[in-house]
Amino acid sequence: MSDEVSLDSFVLDGRWRFQAQLGYGADGTVYLARDQHTGEKVAIKVYDSLVGKEADRIREKIAEEASISTGVDSPFLVRVIQWGTAPGQGGVDAGYMVMEYLEGETLRDVLERRIAAMPAMEAIDFTRLVLFAVNSLHRQGYVHRDLKPENIFVLAAHTREAKRIPVKIFDFGAAKPVDKAHIGVARGTPIYVSPEVVQRAPRISYTADVYSLGIILYELLVGRPPMDPAASPEQLVAQHVYGELDPLPPALANTPVNEVYRRATMKNPDARYRDAGAMLTALSAIRPVRAKRLPSISPFSSATVEDSVQGEVGRVEFSAIIPPNAGTVPPRAMPTGSVSAIGGDSSVGATSGGISGQGLGPGDSSGRR
């Protein structure tokens, strides 16, 4: 889409009018749009043009993410309304996904804004919320494989939905059914990826997500990850596979939360909690959970799923085990980068309708909800 042309001149599938850019990722851009029929806001991720050798990969990625959106029923995952391909600039097809729009910010934004780490019980309570959300994915047979603060959305406190569902998980570009989690290219974010994903182990289970959640717990407690975020991807991956993660500070060393962190991040997947639900049980035993901090609704009530605004920023592909080749350096602040909203509707469908507007293909629509 050309910056010289007003975004509101673009209409997808004769229905959604573009309004503003929300963010971008490794393979596309996310826009705020409005349903011309209902006035409802949505977020639309437009993938890079489907040309060259990457075209088939992008089509496959969209189809896989869409299959999760129809296969998982949970209000704790960002919902997809529609997906497909549409004629873009120069008549070249572009893939897209229409998602629910949410007010709030990513957990990365929350962490970047804080001067210090969260108080311990606040960090524990928040981790419980994230575990509750991820458990709804695990209980329906899927492994996320790329959990990180950028993929955890914290709903704005003033919104009605936040009172029931404070957090949502998104970006399912790396997600797989648990029986197929070992298949395909190994992808993840170096700071949060589990050793078995890097090593392309023959069996990858929910424990891969548990490892990432253990690192997120540490980051909430300490204010940084348990390794140097400024290190190279090779150094970070080597530390996961061969090295040791940083221990919790002495003040937390002899507390129950240290045992949860230690077990969640064991190198042997079989030594970890079996899934997010088991880790949630352990963390909840630290003290009685305040009812107001956990959603009171079932993770299996109405809704569908997924996708990301920030996309695959920071995600890399691991083609083999990366050998250890460096030590660590003093911790630094995590790199910045945020998106303030995700794009409300629970139905899904595939379509090949067009995007109309100056510089784009004809506004010829052929499929809707």
C-alpha positions as CSV (number, residue, x, y, z in Angstrom):
1,M,0.0,0.0,0.0
2,S,1.4,3.3,-1.0
3,D,2.0,5.9,1.7
4,E,1.0,8.6,-0.7
5,V,-2.6,7.3,-0.9
6,S,-5.0,7.7,2.0
7,L,-5.6,4.4,3.7
8,D,-9.4,4.9,3.8
9,S,-9.4,4.5,0.0
10,F,-8.7,0.8,0.5
11,V,-11.5,-1.6,1.1
12,L,-11.0,-5.4,1.6
13,D,-13.7,-7.7,0.2
14,G,-16.1,-4.8,-0.2
15,R,-16.5,-4.8,3.6
16,W,-13.5,-3.6,5.7
17,R,-12.2,-0.1,5.1
18,F,-8.6,0.5,6.2
19,Q,-8.0,3.3,8.6
20,A,-4.4,3.2,10.1
21,Q,-1.3,1.1,10.4
22,L,-1.0,-0.6,13.8
23,G,2.3,-2.5,13.4
24,Y,4.4,-4.8,11.3
25,G,6.2,-8.1,11.5
26,A,8.8,-10.1,9.5
27,D,6.3,-11.0,6.8
28,G,3.5,-8.4,6.8
29,T,1.8,-5.3,8.2
30,V,-1.2,-5.0,10.5
31,Y,-3.8,-2.3,9.9
32,L,-6.8,-1.0,11.8
33,A,-10.0,-1.3,9.7
34,R,-13.7,-0.8,10.2
35,D,-16.6,-3.0,9.0
36,Q,-18.6,-0.7,6.7
37,H,-21.8,-2.7,7.5
38,T,-21.6,-2.8,11.3
39,G,-19.1,-0.1,12.2
40,E,-17.0,-2.7,14.2
41,K,-13.3,-2.2,14.4
42,V,-11.0,-5.1,13.3
43,A,-7.3,-5.6,12.8
44,I,-6.1,-6.9,9.4
45,K,-2.7,-8.4,8.8
46,V,-1.6,-8.1,5.2
47,Y,1.2,-10.5,4.3
48,D,3.9,-9.7,1.9
49,S,3.1,-10.3,-1.8
50,L,2.7,-13.9,-2.8
51,V,5.5,-14.0,-5.3
52,G,8.7,-16.0,-5.7
53,K,9.8,-19.0,-3.6
54,E,8.2,-17.6,-0.4
55,A,4.7,-17.6,-1.9
56,D,3.9,-21.2,-1.0
57,R,5.4,-20.8,2.5
58,I,3.2,-17.8,3.2
59,R,0.1,-19.6,1.8
60,E,0.8,-22.6,4.0
61,K,1.4,-20.4,7.0
62,I,-1.9,-18.7,6.6
63,A,-3.7,-22.0,6.1
64,E,-2.1,-23.5,9.2
65,E,-2.9,-20.5,11.4
66,A,-6.5,-20.6,10.1
67,S,-6.8,-24.3,10.9
68,I,-5.9,-23.5,14.5
69,S,-8.5,-20.8,14.6
70,T,-11.2,-23.3,13.7
71,G,-9.7,-26.1,15.7
72,V,-9.4,-24.4,19.1
73,D,-12.3,-23.0,21.1
74,S,-11.0,-20.5,23.7
75,P,-11.7,-16.9,24.5
76,F,-8.1,-16.6,25.7
77,L,-6.8,-16.7,22.2
78,V,-7.1,-13.8,19.7
79,R,-9.9,-14.6,17.3
80,V,-9.7,-14.7,13.5
81,I,-12.8,-13.6,11.5
82,Q,-11.7,-14.2,7.9
83,W,-8.6,-15.0,5.9
84,G,-7.6,-15.5,2.3
85,T,-5.8,-13.8,-0.6
86,A,-6.6,-10.6,-2.5
87,P,-5.2,-8.8,-5.5
88,G,-2.7,-6.2,-4.3
89,Q,-0.6,-3.6,-6.0
90,G,0.3,-4.5,-9.6
91,G,-2.2,-7.3,-9.6
92,V,0.1,-9.4,-7.3
93,D,-1.8,-11.5,-4.8
94,A,-1.3,-10.8,-1.1
95,G,-2.5,-13.0,1.8
96,Y,-4.4,-11.5,4.7
97,M,-6.1,-12.3,8.0
98,V,-8.9,-10.3,9.6
99,M,-8.8,-10.5,13.4
100,E,-10.7,-9.1,16.4
101,Y,-9.5,-5.7,17.5
102,L,-8.4,-5.4,21.1
103,E,-7.5,-2.4,23.2
104,G,-4.4,-2.8,25.3
105,E,-0.8,-3.6,24.9
106,T,1.6,-6.5,24.8
107,L,3.4,-7.8,27.9
108,R,6.6,-6.5,26.3
109,D,5.1,-3.0,26.4
110,V,4.2,-3.4,30.1
111,L,7.8,-4.6,30.9
112,E,9.4,-1.8,28.8
113,R,7.4,0.8,30.7
114,R,8.3,-0.4,34.2
115,I,11.4,1.1,35.9
116,A,11.8,-2.0,38.0
117,A,10.7,-5.6,38.2
118,M,7.2,-6.4,39.3
119,P,6.7,-7.2,43.0
120,A,7.0,-10.9,43.4
121,M,3.3,-11.7,44.1
122,E,2.2,-9.4,41.3
123,A,4.5,-11.4,38.9
124,I,3.2,-14.7,40.2
125,D,-0.4,-13.6,39.9
126,F,0.2,-12.4,36.3
127,T,2.0,-15.6,35.4
128,R,-1.0,-17.5,36.6
129,L,-3.2,-15.6,34.2
130,V,-0.8,-16.4,31.3
131,L,-0.7,-20.1,32.3
132,F,-4.5,-20.2,32.5
133,A,-4.6,-18.9,28.9
134,V,-1.9,-21.2,27.5
135,N,-3.6,-24.2,29.3
136,S,-6.7,-23.7,27.1
137,L,-4.4,-24.2,24.1
138,H,-2.7,-27.3,25.6
139,R,-6.0,-28.9,26.7
140,Q,-7.1,-28.9,23.1
141,G,-4.0,-30.5,21.7
142,Y,-1.7,-27.6,20.5
143,V,1.8,-26.4,21.3
144,H,2.4,-22.7,20.7
145,R,6.2,-23.0,20.3
146,D,6.9,-19.3,20.3
147,L,5.6,-17.9,23.7
148,K,7.2,-14.6,24.6
149,P,6.1,-11.2,26.0
150,E,5.5,-9.9,22.5
151,N,2.8,-12.7,22.0
152,I,0.9,-12.0,25.2
153,F,-1.7,-9.3,25.0
154,V,-2.8,-7.5,28.1
155,L,-6.3,-6.0,27.6
156,A,-6.9,-2.4,28.7
157,A,-8.3,-2.4,32.3
158,H,-11.2,-0.1,31.3
159,T,-12.6,-2.5,28.7
160,R,-15.5,-4.7,29.5
161,E,-13.8,-7.8,28.2
162,A,-10.8,-7.3,30.5
163,K,-12.9,-7.9,33.5
164,R,-13.4,-11.5,32.3
165,I,-10.3,-12.2,30.2
166,P,-7.4,-10.0,31.2
167,V,-4.9,-11.6,28.8
168,K,-4.9,-13.2,25.4
169,I,-2.3,-15.3,23.5
170,F,-1.6,-14.6,19.9
171,D,0.7,-15.3,16.9
172,F,0.3,-18.9,16.0
173,G,2.7,-18.9,13.1
174,A,4.8,-21.6,14.8
175,A,2.0,-23.5,16.6
176,K,1.4,-27.2,15.8
177,P,-0.8,-30.0,17.0
178,V,1.2,-31.8,19.7
179,D,1.6,-35.0,17.6
180,K,3.1,-32.9,14.8
181,A,5.1,-30.4,16.9
182,H,8.4,-32.0,15.8
183,I,7.7,-31.7,12.1
184,G,8.9,-28.8,9.9
185,V,11.5,-26.1,10.3
186,A,12.5,-25.4,13.9
187,R,11.4,-21.9,14.7
188,G,11.4,-19.8,17.8
189,T,12.8,-16.7,19.5
190,P,16.3,-17.3,20.8
191,I,15.7,-15.9,24.3
192,Y,12.7,-18.1,24.9
193,V,13.1,-21.2,22.8
194,S,13.5,-24.6,24.5
195,P,16.5,-26.8,23.9
196,E,14.5,-29.6,22.2
197,V,13.0,-27.2,19.7
198,V,16.5,-26.0,18.7
199,Q,17.8,-29.6,18.5
200,R,14.7,-30.7,16.5
201,A,14.1,-33.5,18.9
202,P,11.9,-36.4,17.6
203,R,9.3,-35.5,20.3
204,I,8.2,-32.0,21.2
205,S,5.4,-31.6,23.6
206,Y,3.7,-29.0,25.8
207,T,6.8,-29.0,27.9
208,A,8.4,-26.8,25.2
209,D,5.9,-24.1,26.1
210,V,6.5,-24.7,29.8
211,Y,10.2,-23.9,29.3
212,S,9.3,-20.6,27.6
213,L,6.8,-19.8,30.4
214,G,9.5,-20.4,33.0
215,I,11.7,-17.8,31.3
216,I,8.8,-15.4,31.2
217,L,8.2,-16.0,34.9
218,Y,11.8,-15.1,35.6
219,E,11.6,-12.0,33.5
220,L,8.5,-10.8,35.4
221,L,10.2,-11.4,38.8
222,V,13.6,-9.9,37.9
223,G,13.0,-7.4,35.2
224,R,15.1,-9.1,32.6
225,P,15.5,-12.6,31.1
226,P,17.7,-15.2,32.7
227,M,20.4,-14.6,30.1
228,D,21.9,-11.7,28.2
229,P,19.3,-10.3,25.7
230,A,22.1,-8.5,23.9
231,A,24.0,-11.7,23.1
232,S,23.8,-13.1,19.5
233,P,21.2,-15.7,18.6
234,E,24.0,-18.3,18.5
235,Q,25.1,-17.4,22.0
236,L,21.6,-17.5,23.3
237,V,20.7,-20.8,21.7
238,A,24.0,-22.3,22.9
239,Q,23.2,-21.3,26.5
240,H,19.8,-23.0,26.3
241,V,21.4,-26.3,25.0
242,Y,24.7,-26.4,26.8
243,G,24.8,-23.7,29.4
244,E,22.9,-22.6,32.5
245,L,20.2,-20.0,32.9
246,D,20.7,-17.3,35.5
247,P,19.4,-18.2,39.0
248,L,16.8,-16.1,40.8
249,P,18.3,-13.4,43.1
250,P,19.2,-14.5,46.7
251,A,16.0,-13.0,48.1
252,L,14.0,-15.6,46.1
253,A,16.4,-18.5,46.1
254,N,14.8,-20.4,49.0
255,T,11.2,-19.7,48.1
256,P,8.6,-22.0,46.4
257,V,8.7,-19.8,43.3
258,N,12.3,-20.7,42.7
259,E,11.4,-24.4,42.6
260,V,8.7,-23.6,40.0
261,Y,11.2,-21.6,37.9
262,R,13.9,-24.3,38.2
263,R,11.6,-27.2,37.3
264,A,10.0,-25.3,34.4
265,T,13.4,-24.6,32.8
266,M,15.0,-28.0,33.2
267,K,16.9,-29.1,30.0
268,N,15.3,-32.5,30.1
269,P,11.6,-32.0,28.9
270,D,10.5,-35.0,31.0
271,A,11.7,-33.3,34.2
272,R,9.5,-30.2,33.6
273,Y,5.8,-29.7,34.3
274,R,3.9,-31.7,31.8
275,D,1.9,-28.7,30.6
276,A,0.7,-25.2,31.5
277,G,-2.0,-26.6,33.7
278,A,0.5,-28.6,35.9
279,M,2.7,-25.5,36.2
280,L,-0.4,-23.4,37.1
281,T,-1.2,-25.9,39.9
282,A,2.3,-25.6,41.3
283,L,2.4,-21.8,41.1
284,S,-1.1,-21.5,42.7
285,A,0.0,-23.6,45.7
286,I,2.4,-20.8,46.7
287,R,-0.5,-19.1,48.3
288,P,-4.3,-19.0,47.9
289,V,-5.3,-17.4,44.6
290,R,-7.3,-14.3,44.8
291,A,-10.5,-15.1,42.9
292,K,-10.7,-11.6,41.3
293,R,-7.3,-12.2,39.6
294,L,-8.2,-15.3,37.7
295,P,-11.0,-15.5,35.1
296,S,-14.1,-17.2,36.4
297,I,-15.2,-18.5,33.0
298,S,-14.3,-21.8,31.5
299,P,-11.5,-21.9,28.9
300,F,-13.8,-23.9,26.7
301,S,-16.6,-21.4,26.3
302,S,-17.4,-19.6,23.0
303,A,-14.8,-18.2,20.7
304,T,-12.2,-19.2,18.1
305,V,-8.5,-18.1,17.9
306,E,-5.3,-16.3,17.1
307,D,-2.7,-14.3,15.2
308,S,-0.3,-11.6,15.9
309,V,0.2,-7.9,15.4
310,Q,3.9,-7.9,16.0
311,G,4.1,-10.9,13.8
312,E,7.4,-12.9,13.8
313,V,9.7,-10.1,14.9
314,G,12.6,-11.8,16.6
315,R,11.8,-15.3,15.5
316,V,14.5,-17.2,13.8
317,E,14.8,-20.6,12.1
318,F,17.2,-23.2,13.6
319,S,18.5,-25.5,10.8
320,A,20.8,-27.4,13.2
321,I,22.2,-27.3,16.7
322,I,24.3,-24.2,17.0
323,P,27.5,-25.0,18.9
324,P,28.5,-23.1,22.0
325,N,30.9,-20.3,21.1
326,A,30.7,-17.6,23.7
327,G,30.1,-16.7,27.2
328,T,27.7,-14.1,28.6
329,V,28.0,-10.3,29.0
330,P,26.2,-8.0,31.5
331,P,22.5,-7.9,31.1
332,R,20.9,-5.0,29.2
333,A,17.4,-3.7,28.7
334,M,15.3,-5.7,26.3
335,P,14.9,-4.1,22.8
336,T,11.9,-1.9,22.4
337,G,9.0,-2.4,20.0
338,S,5.3,-2.4,20.6
339,V,1.9,-2.4,19.1
340,S,-1.0,-0.9,21.1
341,A,-4.0,-2.8,19.8
342,I,-4.9,-6.1,18.1
343,G,-7.6,-6.6,15.9
344,G,-14.6,-8.5,17.5
345,D,-16.3,-11.3,16.0
346,S,-16.0,-15.0,16.5
347,S,-16.8,-16.5,13.1
348,V,-14.2,-17.6,10.6
349,G,-14.0,-18.3,6.9
350,A,-11.7,-18.3,4.0
351,T,-12.2,-16.0,1.0
352,S,-10.4,-14.8,-2.0
353,G,-12.1,-11.4,-2.2
354,G,-10.2,-8.4,-3.5
355,I,-8.9,-5.2,-1.9
356,S,-10.2,-2.2,-3.7
357,G,-8.7,1.3,-3.9
358,Q,-6.2,3.3,-5.7
359,G,-3.1,1.3,-6.8
360,L,-4.7,-2.0,-5.8
361,G,-6.6,-4.6,-7.7
362,P,-10.4,-4.5,-8.4
363,G,-12.8,-4.6,-5.4
364,D,-14.2,-7.9,-6.5
365,S,-15.4,-9.8,-3.5
366,S,-16.2,-13.5,-3.5
367,G,-16.4,-14.8,0.0
368,R,-17.6,-13.6,3.4
369,R,-18.6,-14.8,6.8
